[in-house]
Amino acid sequence: MKLSYVYILLCADDIYYTGVTSNLDKRLTKHLSAKYPESYTAKRLPVDLMFYTEFTDINFAIATEKQIKNWSRAKKEAIIAGEFEALPNLAKKKFKKFAVSSSDFFLLKSHPETGEIPW
């Protein structure tokens, strides 16, 4: 059974980088040596490994990496700290703003005999 890893690095510019690999030690060596000079982390050295987790299914690892990449900084810091119970409350919440005026509402009156509201 081959393991895969999802990991989070802290870059020198204080940005979190999330990646996936099948060989964590080898991948970290590549990050630290700037093996690919044009890569994201090569321009942000040094990097520190802050978190990693193992997967037995590479597809699940890739899906998890994509999910974490979309997380807020606070949510990434919670997983790094092992505060898993905080994760649901740190989800990004985007609410649409809209204006409402009193003319947008109307009063429904119940039927005088049955008490039902006509829909």
N, C-alpha and C positions, 0 to 999 in steps of 0.2 A: 504494500500500500504506500503510495507516494503522497507525501504531505505538501501542502501549499501554505503560504503565509501571507497575511495582510499585516502591514506594518505602518507605523507613523514615525516620521523623522521630524526633529526640530532643526530648521535651518538657521544659519548665522544671522539672517535678517528677521528672525523671530516668526517665520511662517512655517506652518505644518505642511509636510509633504506626505501623502498617503500612497502606498504602492502595494503590489502583489508580486510574489515570486515563489518558485519551487525550491530555491536554495537561498535561505536568508543570509548565511555567512558570506557566500560568494557575492550576493547582491549588495550587501553593505560594503564589502571591499571595493566594488565597482563605484559605489557612491563616493566613498572617502578618497579614492584615488583619482576621481574625475576622469574615469576611463572614457567617457563620452563628453568631451569638452563643451558641446553645445547643449547638453541636457540641463534641465531645470536645477537640479541640485549641484551640478558642477560649478555653477555661478554663485552658489550660496553656501560655500564651505566655510567652516566645518559643519557637519550635521551630526546630530545625536539621536540614537534610537530611543524613542520614548515609550513605544508600545508595539507588541506584536501578538498575534494569535494564530493558531494552527487550524487547518482545514483538511479534511480527507477528500473533498470534492472541489476541484479547481473551479468549476462553474459557480459554486457557492462563494468561493473566495473572491472571484472577480466581481460578483454581484455585491458582496459586502464592501469591497474596495470602492466601487462606484457610489454606494450609499454613504460611506464615511466621507468621501470627497465632497459631498453636498452638505455635510453637517456644518453647523456653526462652530466657531472657535471654542465656545463654552462647552459644547457637547463633546468635542474632541478632547478637551482637557478633563472632562468628567470620565471618559473611558480610560484615558491615560492614568488617572488617579484611582481607577478601579471603583468609581462611584456609579455603578451600573443602575442603581435604583433612581438616580437623578436624570437619566437619559430621556424618559418620556416627557418630563417637564421642560426640557431644554430644546424640544423640537422647534424648528422655525415655524412661526405662525404668521401667515400673511393674510390680513383681513382687508377686504376692499372697503374703501371709504366711500360713503355716499351721503348726500344731503336728503333730509326728509322734512317735508313741511306738513302743516296740519291739513292741507288740501289732499294729501296722499292717503288719508284715512277716511273711512266711512263707518257709520254705526249700523250694526246689524240688530234688528229687533226680532225678538222671538214672536212666534204666532200667539195671539192672545188666548186661544183656547187650548192648543196642544203644548205650548212652551218650546216647540222645536224652532231651531234657527234654519231659515231657508237657504240652501246652498245652491 
